[in-house]
Amino acid sequence: MMGFLLQLQESLKIALQSIFAHKLRSALTTLGIIIGIVSVTLMNMTIEGLGEAFRSSISAIGADVLYIQKWPWFAGEDWWKYRNRREIKISYAKDIKERSTYAVAVAPTVFSRSTLRLGSNSMENVIVIGTTDEFIYTAGVSVEFGRFMSEVEVKAERPVCVIGAEIAEKLFGNVNPIGRDLKIAGRTFRVVGVLEKQGKFLGLESLDDRVYIPIGQFMRMFPWRTGATITVKIKNMDEIEEAIEELRGIMRTLRRLKPWQEDDFSVNRQELLLNAYNQTVGVIGAVGLGITVLSLIVGGIGVMNIMFVSVKERTREIGIRKAVGATQRAILMQFLVEAIMISLLGGVIGLIFAVILGFVVDQILPTSLPLWVALLSIFISITVGVISGIIPAYKASKLDPVESLRYE
């Protein structure tokens, strides 16, 4: 064991001397490794970041919430098939609430975009959502200050609103917004609550720059926005399939569909997002893996070629070492360690570049660098070094010492 450690120490010393003696050659050799490690690290950072954002986003949707909508969430090439469907009516929410045995909360939602004003301050293109008091249960959101709209306020269509955390911060600053008036599309609404900060959906679209008003008020302000989404929270996750079938039956009755007619509505659920996300990640991973493997193959070939050159250049050195007692294992370890060191150097540099690029990508897409991604990058670079260096190292270890000393 002690002999092995001494050989390893000597091999590391010789490898470092060789790398620093040929700085430019070593740098160019590592270029392929650097590109490969940057690719695999950045890909995994992006997938991990999107995964965290996705899990956070769908947790807000809730696995026990169903969405009755005109369009399926992923229409694909059949979008034309759904385009001519009838819109979902707001009145369906009341019928579903009365007829469903699985629903504990039902809320219709419609939305548009408008401008918010508070004195001289304003926010443009803000999402205005018309809904009912049960939205707080179906959306899984919490109120940080004040309260949500009450059933009385919704039925009486009172001009009250609940705002997102970003609106409260931008328009009101450090002033408590509860009880203050806010103009939405030129109409005055009284703020009764501020929602807790929700962040961005999938790390892209903010959920905190939205304002919620009674659905009756919304229809007065935006009468052309007729299409609604009905969100339904069910009692028990174990009964979700039964709940879906019940809702389909209720909706088919409300839409007066004949038994042979297809559904002209969609019941969307969290699972659809999960499936679509997994498929997307699979495609991204496959493409990224192809690019990474190609880069690493190129980098590995570069390391192998340089190691063959190094063996040829140092043939006399090998002969002298063997003549004074160096074993085949010692020579093998020397060149194998050198190949690993070159590849590992490229891996470390690639990891550093990937982290730097990650900060840039994070401005567009969420990224994350867990420890396993960094360790994977290092492991891959070491593996490439072993695979690329084993043949040149074996060739060096098999050189005849007498023939090596005759080499000119």
C-alpha positions, 0 to 999 in steps of 0.5 A: 500500500505504501509503495502504491502511494509513493508511486501515485505521489511520484506520478502526480509530480511528473504529470504536473511537471509535464503539464506546466512544461507544455502549457499551450498544448495542455490548454488546447487539449482540454478545450474539448473537455471544457466544452463537454463539461460546460454543456453537461453542467449547464444542461443539468443546472437548467433542468434542475432549476426548471424542475424546482420552479415547476414543482413550486408552481404546480404545488400552487395549482394543487393535485386536488383541483380540476380546471374546466376549460374550453381548451385542453392544456396541451392541444398539440396539432389538434388546436383547430379541433378545439378552436370552434368549441363553445365558451365556458359560461360563468353560470356553470359554476353555480350548477356544478356547486349544486350538483357535484357530490365531490366538490368542496369549492367551485370558482369561475375565473375570467381575466383581462389586462388593464392599467392600475392607478394610484395618484401619480403612480401607475402599472400597465398591462396588469392581469385583472381577474374576476372571480368569487369568494371561493377562489381562495380555496381553489387557488391555494393562495393565502392572504398576507394582509387584510382578507379575501373578498366575501360572499356578500361582496361578490353577490352584491358586486361591490367595488372591492379588490385583492391585490398581489404582493408586487402591486402592493410593493410598487404602488403603495410602497411602505404604506398599508394598502388595506382600506385605500382606493385604487383605480382599475381601468378608470373605476375606483376599487377599495383594497381589502387584502394583499396576497402572500408572495407567490413568485413566478410560474415556472420561473417565467411569469409573475403571479404577484402582479395580479388584482382580483375583483368580484366577477360581476364587477369584471363583467361590467368593465370587460363585457366582451370577455365571455369565456371562463375557467371553472376551478373545482376543488375536490374532497378526496384525492383518492376519488379524483377519477370519479370526480372527473367523470361526475364533472364530465356528466354535469358538463355534458348535461349543461351543454346538452350534448347527445350521447354520441357527441364528443365533449366540447370542453376539457377537464384539465388537471395537474397530472397533465402538466407533470406528463408534459414536463417530463416529456419536455425534460426528456427531449432536452436531456436527450439533445443535451446528452448528444451534444455532451457525448460528441464534445467529450468524444472529441475532447477524449480523442484530443487527450489520447492523441496528446498522450501518444505524442507524449509517450513518443517524446519521452521514450528515452525517459521511459527507458531510463526509468525502466533501466533503473528499476521502474516497474510496468505498473509505475510507468502505466500509472505515470501516463494514466495519471497525466491523462486524468490530470489533463482531463480533470483540469478541463473539467474544473475549468468547464465547471467554472465557466458553466457556473458563470454562464449559469448566472447569465442564463438565470436571467432568462430561465431559472438555474440551480447547481446542486452538489450532485451536478458538480460531482457528476461533472468532475466524475465525467472528466475523470472517466474521460481521462481514464478512457483516453489515457489507458491505451497510451499508458499501456503502450508506454508500460510495454516499451522495451527498455533497451529499445527505448534507450536506442531511440533517437 
